[in-house]
């Protein structure tokens, strides 16, 4: 399965967000508007090893999957000492489409998942040994998780329940180790705090708008949320994992068992929050993915505990049977999706295909390269971060690529080429109809239409792009915050 993910990583074009995070890896800033910096560091390491290639960008996700599996296996081994449960813990992620295949595509969640699981693993070691120094490791991994994505904060209720619900609560409340762990987490997270302090808390305001946004009830967004969970976790595996988490929570809170409380709460609280938000907002496909590894561990542990707690034999056999069925059908589905994208020539989903919908940018880049030669333009302008990221990826330093608006995304970025931009003609590349944004009325720029380019995948046109010659204007890379060219798109 790892070899399959490597082939997948090499064969498919980068998605727009992956190219966007790759551009981050080329900048020397502490943090970014959209997310903390860990994913940029992952990509920088991968490209240092394998160059600016699809594998170089994505290798961190493949390693993150392996690390996550090993940590899950060790958690289950230490709790159950049962080989079958360890195998379940190893194979359940392989049976989930997101982990078994799509972790080969990098995102902030790719970095968050192994660090979140490592934090849980540290607390399991703490429970096993009673050695308070494991709190320090948990604090380190918690800080690294926060340095990967802000949603790591949703694991705090699980850690608090692990500390306060069992009978050992007074021991840890009086101990310096949990408080030292919290301090370590804050220190590790400090690059994000420093960057936000310097930039008017921009990334917190950018991301947390979703947390306070209110919209009317929408059955569509609820349906999308559960549909994505079934698709990315598994049509059989999702209900199996939910039932395993429910049994683990019942067992943990009834007997005040620390690990059962930790694992179940690490799933229930974030899942409950995302379900609540899905009532009014669209929940992103990857947002809940950091919680399911804890669910897989809980499910594997539950399969062993049922027999030890003298549940009826049919319950024990049925539970193990459903896990085996989920693994077998899930892995078959993952392999089928892999073959569809890597080997099949068809497009069964049309313009809504999640991979095809972001493929074909090399066609746009090739025509842009021709127009640069014909017109004498020396730089490229865009007005959305996806086009900016993909063109920067395909040109890779040949010419400056500048997103002229939403400059709040690029605070602290290096000047892409002052000698090749100021006073020179540019090439404006934009997806239709976004090329007709009203912000151009606020500039003296002269735009001369050149041609239209279709971006297609497997015979289906995904988007059409307008190419225009741009003269009489030089973009301002650091406009004032009140400028139309500084403001970013509101997420909710």
C-alpha positions in Angstrom: 0.0 0.0 0.0 2.9 2.4 0.7 4.3 1.6 -2.8 0.9 2.3 -4.2 0.9 5.7 -2.5 4.3 6.5 -3.9 3.1 5.7 -7.4 0.0 7.9 -6.9 2.2 10.7 -5.6 4.4 10.6 -8.6 1.7 10.1 -11.2 -0.8 12.8 -10.4 -0.4 16.6 -11.0 -0.2 18.7 -7.8 -3.6 20.0 -6.6 -3.8 23.8 -6.3 -3.6 23.8 -2.5 -0.5 21.6 -2.7 1.2 24.0 -5.1 0.1 26.9 -2.8 1.8 25.2 0.2 4.9 24.6 -2.0 5.1 28.3 -2.6 5.2 28.8 1.2 8.2 26.4 1.4 10.1 28.9 -0.7 9.6 31.8 1.7 11.5 32.6 4.9 8.6 33.7 7.1 7.5 32.5 10.6 3.9 31.7 9.7 1.2 32.3 7.1 -2.3 33.8 6.9 -4.0 30.5 6.1 -2.3 28.1 8.4 0.7 27.6 10.7 4.0 26.8 9.0 4.6 23.0 9.6 3.3 21.9 6.2 5.8 24.4 4.5 8.6 22.9 6.5 7.5 19.3 5.6 7.5 20.3 1.9 10.9 22.1 2.2 12.4 18.9 3.6 10.8 16.7 0.9 12.0 18.9 -1.9 15.5 19.1 -0.4 15.6 15.4 -0.8 13.7 14.8 -4.1 13.8 18.2 -5.8 10.8 20.3 -6.9 8.9 17.3 -8.1 5.5 15.9 -7.2 7.1 13.3 -5.1 9.3 15.9 -3.3 6.3 17.9 -2.4 4.3 14.8 -1.3 6.8 12.5 0.3 6.1 13.9 3.8 2.5 12.7 3.6 3.6 9.1 2.8 6.0 9.2 5.8 3.3 10.7 8.0 1.0 7.8 7.2 3.6 5.2 8.2 4.4 7.1 11.4 0.7 7.3 12.2 0.2 3.6 11.7 3.2 2.6 13.8 2.1 4.8 16.7 -1.5 3.4 16.5 -0.1 -0.1 16.5 2.0 0.6 19.6 -0.9 2.3 21.4 -3.0 -0.8 20.8 -0.2 -3.2 21.7 0.5 -1.5 25.0 -3.2 -1.5 26.0 -4.2 -5.0 24.8 -1.0 -7.1 24.2 -3.1 -8.8 21.5 -1.6 -9.4 18.1 -4.9 -9.4 16.3 -5.8 -6.0 17.7 -2.5 -4.6 16.5 -3.1 -5.9 13.0 -6.6 -4.2 13.1 -5.0 -0.9 14.1 -2.5 -1.2 11.2 -5.0 -2.1 8.5 -8.0 0.1 9.4 -6.2 3.3 8.2 -5.3 1.4 5.0 -9.0 0.7 4.5 -10.0 4.4 4.7 -9.6 6.3 1.4 -8.2 9.4 3.0 -5.4 7.6 4.9 -4.9 4.7 2.5 -4.4 6.9 -0.6 -5.1 10.6 -0.1 -2.5 11.3 2.6 -0.1 11.1 -0.4 -1.5 14.6 -1.2 -0.1 17.1 1.3 -2.2 19.4 3.4 -1.8 20.9 6.9 -3.8 17.8 8.1 -0.9 15.7 6.8 1.4 17.2 9.4 -1.3 17.5 12.1 -2.2 13.8 12.1 1.1 12.1 13.2 1.8 14.8 15.8 -1.8 14.4 17.2 -1.4 10.7 17.4 2.0 11.1 19.0 0.5 13.2 21.7 -2.1 10.5 22.4 0.7 7.9 22.3 2.7 9.8 24.9 -0.3 9.9 27.3 -0.8 6.2 26.8 2.8 5.7 27.8 2.1 8.0 30.8 -0.8 5.8 31.8 1.3 2.6 31.4 4.3 3.8 33.3 3.0 6.4 35.8 6.0 8.5 34.9 5.0 12.1 34.9 7.8 13.0 32.4 5.6 11.7 29.6 3.6 14.8 30.1 6.5 16.7 28.7 6.6 14.6 25.5 2.8 15.1 25.2 3.3 18.9 25.5 6.0 18.8 22.8 3.8 16.9 20.3 0.8 19.1 21.2 2.8 22.1 20.3 3.9 20.5 17.0 0.3 19.6 16.3 -0.8 23.2 16.9 2.2 24.3 14.7 0.5 22.2 12.0 -3.1 23.3 12.2 -5.3 25.2 14.6 -7.9 22.4 14.9 -5.5 20.5 17.2 -7.0 22.6 20.0 -10.0 20.4 19.7 -8.0 17.6 21.4 -7.7 19.7 24.6 -11.0 18.4 26.1 -9.7 14.8 25.6 -6.5 15.6 27.5 -8.5 17.4 30.2 -10.8 14.5 30.6 -7.8 12.1 30.7 -6.3 14.2 33.5 -9.4 15.0 35.6 -12.0 12.2 35.3 -9.9 9.2 36.6 -9.1 8.9 40.3 -5.6 10.2 39.8 -6.9 13.8 39.2 -5.4 15.3 42.4 -2.0 13.8 41.7 -1.7 15.5 38.4 -3.3 18.8 39.5 -0.5 19.0 42.1 2.2 17.8 39.8 4.3 20.3 37.8 4.5 18.1 34.8 1.1 18.9 33.1 1.7 22.6 33.6 5.2 22.3 32.2 3.7 20.4 29.3 1.3 23.3 28.6 4.2 25.7 28.7 6.2 23.6 26.2 3.3 23.5 23.9 3.0 27.3 24.0 6.7 27.7 23.4 6.7 25.4 20.4 3.7 27.2 19.0 5.3 30.6 19.6 6.3 31.2 15.9 2.6 31.5 15.1 2.0 33.8 18.0 4.9 36.0 17.1 3.9 36.3 13.5 0.3 37.0 14.4 1.4 39.7 16.9 3.4 41.3 14.2 0.5 41.2 11.7 -2.6 42.2 13.7 -3.5 38.6 14.6 -4.3 38.1 10.9 -4.4 34.2 10.8 -6.6 33.9 13.9 -9.1 36.4 12.4 -8.9 34.7 9.0 -9.6 31.2 10.3 -11.8 31.8 13.3 -14.5 33.6 11.4 -16.0 30.2 10.7 -16.3 29.5 14.4 -18.6 32.5 15.0 -20.4 32.6 11.6 -24.1 32.0 11.7 -26.2 30.9 8.7 -29.6 29.3 8.3 -30.0 25.6 8.8 -28.9 23.7 5.7 -29.7 20.0 5.1 -27.4 20.1 2.1 -24.3 20.9 4.2 -25.2 18.2 6.7 -25.6 15.7 3.9 -22.2 16.7 2.5 -20.6 16.3 5.9 -21.8 12.7 6.4 -21.3 11.9 2.7 -17.6 13.0 2.9 -17.1 11.0 6.1 -18.6 7.8 4.5 -16.4 8.4 1.4 -13.1 9.2 3.1 -13.4 6.9 6.1 -15.4 4.0 4.6 -19.0 3.0 4.0 -18.5 0.0 6.4 -15.5 1.3 8.4 -17.2 4.6 9.5 -20.1 2.9 11.4 -17.7 0.3 12.7 -15.4 3.0 14.1 -18.3 5.0 15.5 -19.7 1.9 17.4 -16.2 1.1 18.6 -15.8 4.7 19.9 -19.2 4.6 21.6 -18.4 1.3 23.4 -15.0 2.7 24.4 -16.6 5.9 25.8 -19.1 3.8 27.8 -16.4 1.6 29.2 -14.0 4.5 29.9 -16.4 6.9 31.7 -18.1 4.1 33.6 -14.9 2.7 35.0 -12.8 5.9 34.8 -10.3 4.2 32.7 -7.8 6.9 31.4 -6.9 5.6 27.9 -10.5 4.7 27.0 -11.5 8.2 28.1 -8.7 9.8 26.1 -9.3 8.0 22.8 -13.1 8.2 22.8 -13.2 11.9 23.8 -10.6 12.7 21.1 -13.2 11.5 18.6 -16.5 12.5 20.2 -15.8 16.2 20.9 -14.3 17.2 17.5 -16.9 15.1 15.6 -19.7 16.7 17.6 -18.3 20.1 16.8 -18.0 19.5 13.1 -21.5 18.0 13.0 -22.9 21.1 14.7 -21.1 23.4 12.3 -22.3 21.3 9.3 -25.9 22.4 10.2 -25.1 25.8 8.8 -21.7 25.7 7.0 -19.9 23.4 4.7 -17.3 21.4 6.6 -14.1 20.9 4.5 -13.3 17.4 3.4 -10.1 17.1 5.4 -11.0 19.0 8.6 -12.2 15.9 10.7 -9.5 13.6 9.5 -7.3 14.2 12.5 -9.8 12.5 14.8 -10.4 9.1 13.2 -7.0 7.6 14.0 -8.0 7.7 17.7 -11.2 6.1 16.6 -9.4 3.3 14.9 -7.3 2.6 18.0 -10.4 2.6 20.2 -12.1 0.2 17.8 -9.2 -2.2 17.8 -8.9 -2.1 21.6 -12.7 -2.6 21.9 -12.6 -5.8 19.8 -10.2 -7.3 22.4 -11.9 -5.9 25.5 -15.3 -7.4 24.7 -14.0 -10.9 25.1 -12.2 -10.0 28.3 -15.3 -8.5 29.7 -17.3 -11.7 29.1 -19.6 -10.3 26.4 -21.7 -13.0 24.6 -19.7 -14.9 22.1 -21.8 -13.7 19.2 -21.1 -10.1 20.1 -17.3 -10.7 20.1 -17.4 -12.7 16.8 -19.7 -10.1 15.1 -17.5 -7.2 16.2 -14.3 -8.8 14.8 -16.2 -9.9 11.7 -17.4 -6.4 10.9 -13.9 -5.1 11.4 -12.5 -7.7 8.9 -15.3 -6.8 6.5 -14.6 -3.1 6.8 -10.9 -3.7 6.2 -11.4 -6.0 3.2 -14.0 -3.8 1.4 -12.2 -0.6 2.3 -8.8 -1.7 0.9 -10.6 -2.9 -2.3 -12.2 0.5 -2.6 -8.9 2.3 -2.1 -7.2 0.2 -4.7 -10.1 0.8 -7.1 -9.8 4.6 -6.7 -6.1 4.3 -7.2 -6.5 2.4 -10.5 -9.2 4.9 -11.7 -6.9 7.9 -11.3 -3.6 6.3 -12.3 -4.5 3.8 -15.0 -8.0 4.4 -16.3 -8.6 6.8 -19.3 -12.2 7.8 -18.4 -13.8 10.6 -16.5 -16.9 9.2 -14.9 -17.6 12.2 -12.6 -17.3 15.1 -15.0 -16.3 18.6 -13.9 -17.0 17.8 -10.3 -14.1 15.2 -10.2 -12.0 16.3 -7.2 -8.7 15.4 -8.9 -9.6 16.2 -12.5 -11.1 19.5 -11.3 -7.6 20.7 -10.4 -5.6 19.0 -13.3 -4.6 20.4 -16.7 -2.8 23.5 -15.6 0.2 22.6 -17.7 -2.0 23.6 -20.7 -2.6 27.0 -19.3 1.1 27.4 -18.4 2.2 26.4 -21.9 0.0 29.0 -23.6 1.1 31.6 -21.1 4.7 30.8 -21.9 4.0 31.3 -25.6 2.3 34.7 -25.0 5.2 35.9 -22.8 7.5 35.4 -25.9 5.0 37.0 -28.3 4.2 40.1 -26.2 7.5 40.7 -24.5 5.8 40.6 -21.1 8.2 39.8 -18.3 5.9 38.9 -15.4 2.5 37.2 -14.8 -0.4 38.6 -12.8 -3.3 36.6 -11.3 -6.2 37.4 -9.1 -6.8 34.1 -7.2 -4.3 32.1 -5.2 -5.0 28.8 -7.0 -4.0 30.2 -10.4 -1.1 32.0 -8.8 0.1 28.8 -7.1 -0.1 26.6 -10.2 1.6 29.1 -12.5 4.4 29.6 -9.9 4.8 25.8 -9.7 5.0 25.4 -13.5 7.3 28.3 -14.1 9.3 27.7 -11.0 11.3 31.0 -11.0 11.5 31.5 -14.8 9.3 34.7 -14.5 7.8 36.5 -11.5 4.2 35.4 -10.7 2.2 37.8 -8.6 -1.3 37.6 -7.2 -2.1 41.3 -7.4 -5.0 41.2 -4.9 -5.5 39.5 -1.5 -1.9 40.7 -0.6 -2.7 39.9 3.0 -1.9 36.3 2.1 1.7 37.2 1.3 2.9 39.3 4.2 6.6 39.0 4.6 7.1 37.2 1.2 10.2 38.1 -0.8 9.9 40.5 -3.7 9.5 38.2 -6.7 11.6 40.3 -9.1 11.6 44.1 -8.9 13.7 44.6 -11.9 11.4 42.5 -14.1 8.1 44.0 -12.9 8.2 47.8 -12.5 7.8 49.5 -15.8 7.4 46.3 -17.8 4.4 44.7 -19.5 2.7 41.8 -17.7 0.6 38.8 -18.7 -2.7 38.6 -16.8 -4.0 35.0 -16.5 -7.4 34.5 -14.9 -10.3 32.0 -14.9 -13.4 33.2 -16.5 -15.5 35.0 -15.3 -13.2 36.0 -12.4 -11.1 38.0 -14.9 -13.7 40.7 -14.8 -13.2 41.7 -11.1 -14.3 45.3 -10.3 -11.0 45.9 -8.5 -9.4 46.6 -11.9 -11.4 49.8 -12.1 -9.2 51.2 -9.2 -6.1 50.9 -11.3 -4.7 52.7 -14.4 -3.9 49.3 -15.9 -4.6 48.7 -19.7 -5.7 45.2 -20.4 -5.5 43.9 -24.0 -7.2 40.6 -24.6 -5.0 37.9 -26.2 -6.7 34.5 -26.2 -8.8 32.1 -24.2 -7.4 28.7 -23.0 -9.4 25.7 -22.0 -8.1 23.6 -19.1 -9.3 20.0 -19.6 -8.9 16.6 -18.1 -9.6 13.3 -19.9 -11.6 15.1 -22.6 -13.8 17.2 -20.3 -13.3 21.0 -20.1 -12.9 22.0 -16.5 -12.4 25.7 -16.8 -11.6 28.5 -19.4 -8.9 31.0 -18.8 -8.5 34.5 -20.3 -5.0 35.7 -21.2 -4.5 39.5 -21.4 -1.5 41.8 -21.9 -1.2 44.1 -18.9 0.4 47.6 -19.3 0.5 50.9 -17.6 0.5 49.6 -14.0 2.9 48.1 -11.4 1.2 46.1 -8.6 1.8 47.2 -5.0 3.2 44.2 -3.1 2.5 45.6 0.3 -0.6 47.8 0.1 -2.2 49.3 3.2 -4.6 47.0 5.1 -7.6 49.1 4.1 -6.8 48.7 0.4 -8.9 46.5 -2.0 -5.7 44.8 -2.9 -4.8 43.7 0.7 -8.1 42.2 1.8 -8.5 38.4 1.7 -11.6 36.5 0.9 -13.9 35.9 3.9 -14.1 32.1 4.5 -17.7 31.9 5.9 
